[in-house]
Amino acid sequence: MAYTANIVTVAEMNFMAGAGIDTTNGSVDANHTIIQDLAEAHLSNLLKFKLTSAAFTALDADVKKLITEWAARFAGIELIRFNFLGEAGALTRIEAEDRINVHVFKMDKIERLLEDASIQDFMGV
């Protein structure tokens, strides 16, 4: 099944995962679909707003950027976590953990912004 990007593209996912990730078994269409579905579910619950493709398209550009960045960072974590050592041992465990920690920190900041009442009012939520 081919991947259909609703809130995050494969390029954005791979960019956040970084160089050396497992592109043979990890960064594949089936996993991209699962990762996006999980990100959409999390964000829908966080925002108390059903994040469908149509709903996402209708959002303000800046809000869409925050949602896409959160989803891309989530994907980066999942793709790193799929194989901590990356393709042919390209990563060390410490490097993989450092990448994940950076994403978790930034995702927390994005969640705080998205939970802010003024942003949710702006979204019409």
C-alpha positions in Angstrom: 0.0 0.0 0.0 1.4 3.4 -1.0 1.8 6.0 1.6 -0.5 9.0 1.4 0.8 12.1 3.3 -2.0 13.9 5.2 0.0 15.8 7.8 3.6 14.8 7.2 5.7 13.7 4.2 8.2 10.9 3.9 10.9 13.5 3.3 10.0 15.3 6.5 10.0 12.0 8.5 13.4 11.0 7.1 14.9 14.5 7.7 13.9 14.4 11.4 15.2 10.8 11.7 18.6 11.9 10.3 21.3 10.2 8.4 22.0 6.6 8.8 18.5 5.3 9.6 17.3 1.9 8.4 15.8 2.7 5.0 15.6 -1.0 4.0 13.2 -2.2 6.7 12.3 0.9 8.8 11.5 3.8 6.6 9.0 2.1 4.3 5.5 3.0 3.2 3.7 0.6 5.7 5.6 2.1 8.6 5.0 5.6 7.4 1.3 5.0 7.3 1.3 3.6 10.9 3.4 6.4 12.2 1.2 9.1 10.6 -2.0 7.4 11.9 -0.5 7.4 15.5 0.6 11.0 15.2 -2.9 12.0 14.0 -4.5 10.2 16.8 -2.3 11.8 19.4 -2.7 15.3 18.0 -6.5 14.8 17.6 -6.7 14.0 21.3 -4.4 16.7 22.3 -6.3 19.3 20.4 -9.8 17.8 21.0 -10.2 18.2 17.3 -10.5 15.4 14.7 -7.4 15.9 12.5 -8.6 14.6 9.2 -6.9 15.4 5.9 -9.7 17.9 5.1 -9.6 19.5 8.6 -5.8 19.8 8.4 -6.0 21.5 5.0 -8.4 24.1 6.3 -6.1 25.1 9.2 -4.0 28.3 9.3 -0.5 27.8 7.7 1.3 28.5 10.9 -0.7 25.9 12.9 -0.2 23.4 10.1 3.6 23.9 10.4 3.5 23.2 14.1 1.4 20.0 13.5 3.7 18.9 10.7 6.8 19.5 12.8 5.4 17.6 15.7 4.4 14.7 13.4 7.8 14.7 11.7 9.6 14.6 15.0 7.4 11.8 16.2 8.2 9.9 13.0 11.9 10.7 13.5 11.7 9.0 16.9 9.9 6.0 15.6 12.3 5.5 12.7 15.3 5.8 14.9 13.7 3.5 17.5 13.0 0.9 14.8 16.7 0.1 14.6 18.9 2.0 17.1 22.1 1.2 15.2 20.7 2.4 11.9 21.6 1.0 8.5 24.7 -1.3 8.8 25.6 0.0 12.2 25.8 3.7 11.0 24.6 5.0 14.5 25.8 4.5 18.0 23.2 4.0 20.7 24.2 7.3 22.4 23.8 9.2 19.1 20.3 7.6 18.6 19.3 8.5 22.1 20.6 12.1 21.7 18.5 12.5 18.6 15.4 11.2 20.3 16.0 13.5 23.3 16.2 16.5 21.1 12.9 15.5 19.4 11.1 14.9 22.8 12.2 18.3 24.1 10.9 20.1 21.0 7.7 18.1 20.8 6.9 19.1 24.3 7.3 22.8 23.4 5.0 22.3 20.4 2.4 20.6 22.5 2.4 23.5 24.9 1.8 25.9 22.0 -1.0 23.8 20.5 -2.7 23.5 23.9 -2.6 27.3 24.4 -6.2 28.6 24.4 -5.4 31.4 21.9 -4.0 28.9 19.4 -7.1 26.7 19.8 -9.4 29.7 19.4 -7.5 30.6 16.2 -8.0 27.0 15.0 -11.7 27.3 15.7 -11.6 24.5 18.3 
